[in-house]
Amino acid sequence: MLVGQVTDREGLTGCTAVLFERPAVVGVDVRGSSPGTRETDRLAPTASVRHTHALLLTGGSAFGLAAAEGVVRFLEERGVGLDVGFARIPLVSAAVLFDLAVGSPEARPGPGMGYEAAAAATGDPPEQGSVGAGTGATVGKVLGLERAMKGGVGSASVRLEGGLVVGAIVAVNAFGDVRDPRTGRIIAGPRLEDGSPGDTVELLLRASSRLSWENTTLGVIATNARLSKAQAAKVAQVAHHGLVRTIHPVHSTVDGDLIFAASVGGEVEAATDVVGAWAARVVAESVLRAVREAEGIPGVPSAPEL
């Protein structure tokens, strides 16, 4: 698996492309009520086409879906795609998060940025923090964006007995606050009068009329376990527990939370439940790293700054 990221630090948006050196079996699970997606129906267990060539996580809300066209063009130029006899069709699924209220609302990932992200993809550990799809990400917005904190991109992986590898990359742009599940401490959330991060659930009653659509956490799980599309979808479903452990609340009406799960290579036999359980762990760690590595912007501080 190769990851490439493009960051617009002026417009405060960006995208994160995940390319597969060999076509991957991908499943998806959408839990938030406000998703923005491209070609996710194709990933259903009952859908005919089995493989996927790339995934894209992007800012820009619905506008950002245009960046997937750039990934498609990059792959087509290299002869990557489903062979239909007279053409090769790159199969690229994508999901967006809402960052238009941060930076410039006119700055949106488009085909050029998607192409650039695909061209930048390498096998090196991805950069974390305020980069790629997490450039304009924020968390803890129950008191409004002016009291929020910075989100970002985080990544984690684990190698287990028998050679099983499970990794994740997550773009955290959550409505809720982010907590360390080991201690219960709020790391990033809505800022109270004294500047400390507050409890979103406790603040909901007095702020329910201010809920906005400026949210969504997106993730990609990658594993070398051999999975069918149905099994990959189950892994994606279980991996959402990593969000549940770290984001409070999660899967709300104003979030579009989504996780892709990709079987890459498929050279290891592993039980679906084992892969899913570890996927949840690396997702949780990725969320924590996203906010701990984030950099603040004017009016929106990061966890390290506080």
N, C-alpha and C positions, 0 to 999 in steps of 0.2 A: 504494500500500500504506500502511495506517495501523497504527501500533503503540500499544497502550495497556498500561500496567503498574500493578499494585497491589502494595503492599509492606506486610506485617505485621511491623513491627520488634520487636514484643513476642513474638509467637509464632514469629518467624523463618521465615516462608514467604511465598509470593506467587505471582502468575501473570503471564504475558506473552501478550497477545492480539494476533494479526495479522489485520487485516480487509482484505478486498479491495474496492475501490470498484466494480470489475467482477468477475464470477466468474472465477476463475483456474484454469488447468490445473495440477494438482499431482501430483507423484510423490513417493515416499518410499523410503528405503533404511534398513533396520534392521540394525546390525552387532553390537550388544551382545547378550549371551545372557539378559539380565534386563530386557526392556522392559515398559513399561506404556503401553498405547495405547487410543485410541478411534477407530473408523471409519478405520482405515488400509487394510483390505482393499479398500475402495471406491476407493482410489487406484491399485490394480494396473492395468497396461496393458490387461488383459483385462476389467476391470470396465466395466459399461455406462455409468454416470453419469460425464460428462466433467469437470464443473466443481466447484469448491469455493468457499465463501463466506468462510471464516475458518479460522485455525489457532490452537491454544492450546498453549503450553508452561506447565507448572504444577508446583509443588511438591506435597507431600502424599502422595506415592506413589499407590497405587490409589485412596485416598480423594479425591485431588485431581482425578480425572477428572470428578467431579460439577460442577466449575467450568464445564465445557463447556456444561452445561445453561443457565447464565446467559448465555453468549454466544449460544446458540440463541435464547433468549427476547428478548434485545436486538435481534437481527436480525429475528425474526418481527414484533416490534412496529413495525418500520420497513418491512415488506413485502418484506424480502429473503429469497430462497429459491428453490428449484426449484418451478416452477409445475406442479402436478399436476391442475389444473382446479378443485378445491374447497379447496385450501390451498397455501400456499407453505412449503416445507420448507427451512430453513437447513441447509446441509451443512457441518459443523464437525468437523475431525479434530483430535485432541489427543494429547499425550504427556506423561508425568509423570517427575519425578525424585524420589529418596528423600531427604527432609530431616527426617524425623520424629525423628531422634536429636539434632537441633539445636533449641534453643528448646523449645517445648511440643509434645509429640506429639499433643495434642488440638487444636492449631491447624492446620487444614487448609483449603485453598481449597475453597469450595463455590459453589453457584449465584450467591450474592450477590456474591462476589468476582469471578467470571467476568463477571457483568453489569457490574460497576464497571470492570473492565479494558477491556471492549468500549466502554463509554461514554467512557472516557478516551482512546481511540485517536485519534491525530493523525498528520499527515504530517511532523511535526518529527523531527529526529534523536533516537532513543530514549536515555533516561538509561542509563548503564552502571555496572557495579559490583554492589554488594549490593542489588539492587532486583529487583522482579518475580519471575520464576521462579528467579532466582539469589540471592534473599534469604538462604536457609539453605544455600546450596551450599558445599561444601568440597572440597578436593583433597588428594591424597597421604595415603591412609588405610591404608597397609600396616602401620603400627605402631599402628593404632587411631586413633579420632577425637581422643583426647587429644593426639596428636602431629601432627594434620593442620593445614592452612592454609586460608584462606578462598578460596572460588571466587566466581563471580558471573555477570553477564550482560555480554557484549561485542558490539560491532557494528562493521562496516566495510563499505565499498562502493567501487566503482571505476567510472568512466565512460571508455569506450574509444572508439577511432576508429570512426566510423560511427554513434555514438549508443548503442552497446550499454552497458547498465548492469547490473552484477551486485553484489548486496548480500547481507549475512548478518547474522543476529542469533543468538547462541549462548549457552545457559545451561550453564555449566561446573561440573559436580559429579562430578569424575572420581576414580576409584580411584587412578590413576597420578599422577605429577608432571607439571608443565607446564614446558616448556623453550623457549627462544628458538631456533628452527631456524637462525638466522643465526650464532649464537655457540656453541650447544650448552649454554649456561648454564641451570641449573635456577632458575626464577623462583619457583616455589611447589611444595612437596612435603612429604614426611614430615620432621618436624623431628628432627634428631639431638641428641645430648647437649649439643653446643655451641650449639644453636639454629639451625644452618644447615640448609637443605633438603637431603635425601638422595636417593639414586638408588633408586627403587622396585624396579627389576629386580634390583639387587644385594641388596636387603633381602628379596626374596620367599622365598628358601630358608628363612630362619630365622623367617619370619612367616607362612608359608602356612596354618597352622592358624587364623590370626586373620582371614582374609578375611571381609568382611561385605558385605551387600547395600546399603550406604548410598551408592550411586553413580548415575551416568548423566549423559552430556552430550547435550544436545538442541540442534538447530539448524534454522533456516529460511533457505533461499536464495530470493531474489526477483530476477527478471530481466525485462527488457522484450523478451527474445528470444522469438520464436514457437516454441513447443515442443509436441509431442504428449505424452500421458501417458508413453509409453515413453521419449521423449527426456528428459522431466523426471525420470523415475526414474533414468536414466543420469547426469544431472547430479548428482543426490543421491548416487549411488554414488561418483562421482569426487570429490565435495566432501569425502567422508570422509578423503581424503588430507590435508586440512587438519588433521584431528584426529591423524592418524598422525604428522605433522611436529612436533606440539607436545605431545602427551600420551603418556607412556611408563609402563607399557604402556597400550594402548587396546583397546576391543572385547573386554574380558575377560568371564569367566563371571559376574562380579559387577557389570558395567556393562550398561545398557540403551541404549547409544548409538544415536541415530537422527537422520537429517537429512531434512527436507522440502525439496523444490525446487518453486517456483511460477513459472509463466510468467504475468506480469501485463501485460495490455495487448496483448502480442504484436505490436508494431508494427515490430520489427527482425528482419531475417533474419540469423541467425548459426549457425555450425556448432556442433553439440552439444559437440564436443571443446573448442572455444574457450570456451564457457560453463562447461563443467565444470572446465577448467584454472584459470580465473579464480575460480570458486566455491571451489576448494580454497585459493586464496591468501587470499580474504577470510575464509574460515572460520578459517584459521590466525591471521590478524591479530585476528579477533574473540576467539579463545581467549586470546591474549596480553593484550588490553585488558581482558577479564573479570577476570583475576587482578590486573592492575596497577591497576585502578580499584576493587578490592574494599576493603571496610572490615572490620577485625577485630571479633570478638565475644569475650566473656570466654572464655578458654581456647583460642581459635582465632585467631591473629594473621593479618594479611594481608601480602602481599608488600611493600607500601610501608612497613609498620611494621618490617619486618626489614631 
